[in-house]
Amino acid sequence: MVALSREAGEGTRDEKQLRAVLNALPMALLLIDQQGIVRYANYRAAALFDHARDTMPGRAVATLLPDATGEAWSRTCRAEPVDGHHACHDATALRGGGALFPVELLFNTLRLDGALYVVIAVNDLTGQRQAEQELAFERESMAHMSRVTLIGEISGSMAHELNQPLAAILSNAQAGLRILRRDPGDVTEIREILQDIVDNDQRAGEVISRLRGLLRRECRSFGTLTVNDLVHDAIRIIRNDLINRGVEYRLDLAVPFSRIHGDAVQLQQVLLNLIINACDAMADSPRRVLTVRTDRPVSGFIRIEVRDTGPGIAVERLETIFAPFHTTKPNGMGMGLAICRTLLRAHGGDIHAGNVPDGGGCFRIELPLLE
């Protein structure tokens, strides 16, 4: 340890070679004594923490790694290494100018002249964290673009659902005016008409709220969701589109009270994508039946199945169907299923494709249950 603390021009030939090797390493290295004082730092460490190399020895490790203090730090220093080294963990480091940055630390203990020291390898995670944030932003952007495309595909269904309560509001208002002209004292019937107007107004507001939710571009908003309610909401949005396409839908919801933790808008986007794909697959089929099922195949998970009665999925496509830019639609982007898988994995779930024995394709969503 004394040899490592000497200046580069001092020491034996072996000591100079050891310092040269340590200084040539691409990872920052620190040697810390039991008092939490830096006894050696290689060139990479000095550059990483933005200090002159000759000022690194004698510096308290807490001025470089603010997390490296307290009882937890002492236990780490005293712990015996596992398989030759301690496990990595993330921490926060401090540069000479006062800027904080994320790092990964790998500890090991070392005995020199009967004293215990800790060797710390420091890996700067700044670039990795920035790349992760950029990737997350790109994924959110693609998911948002997919939702906008989805709205275009189901706009007719949404408009029809919105027109129904608006037409009912107009009809009730006109009826109320007629009653007032005929018998202004008939308060009971007027009260019922006003309640109908309120109910239909709330229904129209819910339609608009769902539309705005799908068009939103924001961070995930996780909460407690009932799985069957998600299915009912998706069917409600696209019901008129199913009628226009001549598609009969069947719901087999076997888990009425099962709940999950997730983002309602994103999971609704996944279901709508799968339902639209199923409808497209049945476009040329004489029998068009969409089936949405929920069940609990294994403990701790819930499964949502979307089945169709189309020609099924070609075997060679089962391995690539979730790959980005893979599509069989003439105007498709090839991102719908890829985004579905990304969103589901962000929820701790997954999605699989297959065929059903009596014909047709099937997509199976699996999500962790909220116990």
N, C-alpha and C positions, 0 to 999 in steps of 0.2 A: 504494500500500500504506500509506503514511503517512496518507493521507486516511482510509482505512478504520479506522485505529487511533484516530483522534481521537474525542473525546466527541461525543454527538449534537448538542450545541449549538454545536460548532465547525465550521470549514470553510466552503467556498463553498456556494452554493445547489445546484450540481450534485452536490457531494459529499454534501450532506444528502439529496438525492433518491435518490442511489445507495444510501445506507445504508437509507433507508426502504423501497426496493424489496427489498433483500436481507433485511431484517428481516421483511418481509411474506411471504416465501417459505414454503410449508408444509414444506419439507425443510431439515434441518440442514446448514449449510455451514461448513466450516473452511478457513482459508488457512494453510498450513504452509510454513515456510522450510526451507532445506537442512539446518539443524541440528535439525530435528524440533521446532521451537517454533511454537506457535499464534500467528499474528499477527492473525487476525481470526476472530470467531465471531458468527454472527447470533443473533437472539433464540431461534429454534427450537433451535439447537445448545446454547445455555446451558440451556434448559429440559430438553432431552433428557438431557444429562449431569448435570443437577441441580447446577449451579454458578451463582453470581451472574455476570451477564454481564460485569461489569467485571473479574472475576478470570480470565476465559478467556484473553485475550491474555497471552503470556509463559509459559503453561503448556506443559510438555512433552507432545507428542502421545501418548507412551507411557502417560501417566496417564489418558488417555481411551480410547485404542485400544491395549491391551497387545500386540496382534499387529503393530503398526506400528513394528517395530524390526528391526535386523539388516540383513544384506546384501540380503535379498529386498525390504525396504522401500526401500533405497537404489536398487536396480535399477528399482523401480516409479517412484520419483521422477525418475530419469534417462530413463526410456523415453519415446519419442515416442508421442503418442496415435494411435490407429487410428480413421479415419473421424470424427475430431473428439473422441474420448473414449477412455478406457481401459475395458476390460471390467469389469463388476461382479464382485465376489466377496464371499462371506460372511466375517464376522469376529466377534469378541467385543468388546464395549465395556464400559466401567466407569463406573457412576454415582458421583456424589459420595459417597453413603453406602456405597460398596463393593460394591454389587450388580452382578453381571455380567448382560449381556443380549445377545441375538443382533442383529446389524445386517448390512445390505448396504451396501457401499462402492462408490462410483463415483469414479474418479480422473481428474484432468486436470492438465496442466502449464500454467504461466502465467509469462511473463517480464515483470517490472516493473523499470524502471530498470536493465536489464542483469542482474538477479538472477533465478534460477529459483525458482519457488514451486509448490506442489502444492495444488490445490483439491480438497477431498474433500466429496462429498455423502453424507450418512449417513441411511440409512433404517432405522428401528426395525422389526425383524421379530418382536417379542415376540407381538403379536396374531396374526400369521400362523402362528407356530409353535404357539401354543396351539390355534388353529383346526385345524391339521393333526393335532395329537395327539387332539383331540376327534373329528375325522372318522375317524381310524384306530381309535379306541376304538369308535365306533359301528359301523364296518364289522366289527370283530372280534365285537361283540355280535350283529350280524345273522347272521354266519357261525356263531356258536355256537348261536343259536336254530334256524338251519337244520339244524345237525347233530342237535340234540335231536329235531326233527321227523323227520329221517331215521331216527334210531334207532327212533322209534315205528313207522315204516313197515316196517322190516325186523326188528322185534323177534322175530317168529315164526321167521324164518330163523336169527337168532342163538341163540334158545332151542333150536332143533332141533340146531344144530351143537354147542352146549354139552352137550345131553343125550346125544349119541352117545358122547363119551369118558367121561362119567360112568357111563353104562350099562355100557360096556366095563370100567371099573375095578371096578364092583360084580360083574360076571360073573366076571372074573378072580380077584377076592378069594374069591368063593364056590367057584370051582374049586380054588383053592389050599387052602382049608380041607378040601375033600373028599379031596384027595390026601393031605394030612397025616393025616387020619383013617384012610385006607386003607393008606398006606405012608409013614411019617415019614422013611424013608431015601431017598426019591426026590428028591434035591436038584436034579438037572438040570432036571426039569420045573418044579419050584418056581422055579428061577432064571429060566426063560423067562417064567413068569407074572408074576414081579415086574418083569421088564424091560418087559413089556406094560403093566403098571400105571404104571410111570414114564413111558413114552411117551405114554399117554393122559392122564396128569396134566399133562404139558407141553403137550399139545394143548389141553386145557381152559384152562390158564393163558394160552395165546396168544389164545384166543377172548376171555377176560375182558380181557386187555391191549388188544386191538383195540377192544373196547367202551368201555373207560375212555378210550382215546385219542380216540375220536370225541366223547366227552362232555366232554373237557377244555376248559377255557377259559383259554388262556394265550397268550403271545406265540409267534410263529412259531419253529420249531426247524428250521433248514435243515441239510441234510446231503446226502451223496452217495447217490443212489437209482438202482436199476436199473428201467427203465421196465416191462419185462415182469413183474417181481416185483410192481409196483404193480397191474397188471392182474390177475394171479393172486390177489393178496390180496383185491381187490374182489370177484372172482367167488366166492372161497371164502366170503366173508361172506354173500353174497346167493344162493348156489347153491340152497338149499332153497326160497327164495322164488320163484326161477325155475321150479322143479319144480312148486310149488303153482299157479303161474299158467299152467302148460302151455307154458312158453317153452323152446325149444331154443336153446342157446348154442353159438357157434362162435368159436374163437380163431385168428386169423391173425397171429402175432407174428413179424415178419420181422427184428427187430433184437434178438437175444438178449442182447447185451452192451452196448447203449447205455445210458449213464448221464446223469443230470441232477442239478442242485443244487436241492433244494427241501424243503418240509415234507411228510412222508409223510401225516400226518393230513389236511391240507387237500387234497392232491391225491387222496387216497382219497375224500374227501367229494365232490369234483367228479365222479369216475368213478361213484360210487354214485348221485349225483343223475341223471346222464345215463342210467344203466342203468334206474333206476326209471321215468324219463320214457319211455324206449323201451318198457318193459313196459306202461305205462299206454296208450301210443299203439296197442299191438297188442291191447288188451283185447277188441275186437270183430272181430279179424281171424281168418279161418279158419286161416291159416298164421302161426305166431309164431316167428320166428327172430331172435335177437339175435347180431350179429357185432361183435366187437371186433378191430380191426386196428392194427398198429403198423408204420410205415415211415419212411423218411427222404426226403421229397420234395425238399428243398433242403439244401445244405451248411450244417451248423451247427445244424440244427433236427431235431426228431423229431415225428412226427405220430401221434396216437392217434385213431382213428375209432370211433365207436359208432353202428352202423346198426341199423335195425329194418325189419320188413316190414309196418308199419302203413299208413295212408292217406297219409302224407307230411305236409309242412308247407305250409300255404296260402301262396301267393306273397306276399300282402299282409302276412303275419305275419313274414316273414324279416327285415324291417327293424326290427321292434319286439319281437322275441321275447326279447331280452336286457334290455329296459327294466324297471326296477323296477315291481312291482305289476301286471305284465301276465301274466295266466294264463287258461287255458281250463279248468282243473280247478274243479269246484264248491266244493271246500274248500281250494283252493290259496291261498298267500299272495302268489304272484307274485314271490317273491324268489330262488327256487332258481337260475335261470339267471343272474340279475343278480349273485348272489354268486359263482357259478362264474366269471364273467368277471372280477370283481374279484380273486379269488384267483389266477387264472391270470396276469393282468397284473402282479400283485405278484411273480410268478415270472419276469417278462420274456417271458411268452407271450401267447397269445390263443386265442379260440374262435370258430368260425364254424358257421353252420347252413345246411343245404341239403337237397336231395332226390337220391335215387339213381335212375338211369334205369329200373331194373326195379321201381320202387315202394318207398316207405318213406322215412323221414327219416334224416338223417345229421348228426352233430355232429363237427366236426374240431377237435381240440386241437393246438396247436403250442407246443412248449417248446424253449428253447435247450439244445443238447447240452453236456455237460461234456467238453471235449476232454482 
